[in-house]
């Protein structure tokens, strides 16, 4: 299946979910859900763009007139379904209420819809009950197609090429910000269309999982956590963390890092069709706990990835989500000791019928960069 047929199938699956759930319609505004369902990468603007899907009639897309050509050029424009444009003096919500004049019951709204959109829809359909569309769309998005898996493999390979060059950028006397700027340039040079995040956390800053960058100078013997990712031209994301050190770190850090490596391997090995999220999390968390690091592992083990860097499924404690073949997510245990240091190892993993397929290939060993 290729081209717009991908998106016709996805819409048909939404329609089936609507019928099974007894919902009257689903409204989707710009974001990754819209991109996933119809292949239209609309920019969120003050002018309304909205996809309307009903259980028994063809979907239609409302777009500002100045966006009509872009919408028609998308895969949705090739399906034959209606693209309805509106001008500056038109009321786009009136178009929707006229098309859905008999709408009743419950309507699903996309989970990232702007509040003013939600409030206006509630005002125009005062007798309707609203629920989140996220459970329906997530149930479809969570299993990746073969094409999606190939896109994610390409994204992982691109970010690996960046990590392979990081040792050339790290050095005592450079600031986190300087290194981060160079890494951002590499992310684009290695095939991404955008830089989504660059975390360069040296020494004590490594104890903050989302530190990003600062003007801190990297010193000899300091571990440096580098977590980077971007979006490829396909729309699919990369995300990979490795830990480095400029010169030899302390023996204490080395010992802790060896435990972390084992924990990351154990959680990866726990990935299989039918596993539960909390069991994958526990496999690594128990190892960290047994060696005195459990209290410093302060986040879940992983998150799904696709058109968003973070999406379903989430891999964490008390999460009973059953993992199925075709799901893709990170495995990224870490430890974070305030005032001292931190470390994280992150790979993107596919659950296959034969177990885990790790997409990131760069070494998971602590990379020690000569200080002189």
Buried (B, 14 or more C-beta within 10 A) or exposed (E): EEEBEBBBEBBEBBBEBBEEBEBBBBBBBBBBBBBBBBBBBBEBEEBBBBBBBBBEEEBBBBBBEEBBEBBBEBBBBBBEBEBBBBEEEEEBBEBBEEBBEEBEEBBBBBBBBBEEBBEBBBEBBEEBEBBEBBEBBBEBBBBBEEEBBEBBBBBBBBBBBBBBEBBEBBBBEBBBBBBBBBBBEBBEEBBBEEBBBBBBBBBBBBBBBEBBBBEBBBBBBBBBBBBBBBBBEBBBBBBBBBBBBBBEBBEEBBEBBEBBBBBBBBBBBBBBBEBBBBBBBBBBBBBBBEBEBBEBBEBBBBBBBBBBBBBBBBBBEEBEBEBBBBBBBBBBBBBBBEEBBBBBBBBBBBBBEEBBBBBBEBEBEBBBBEBE
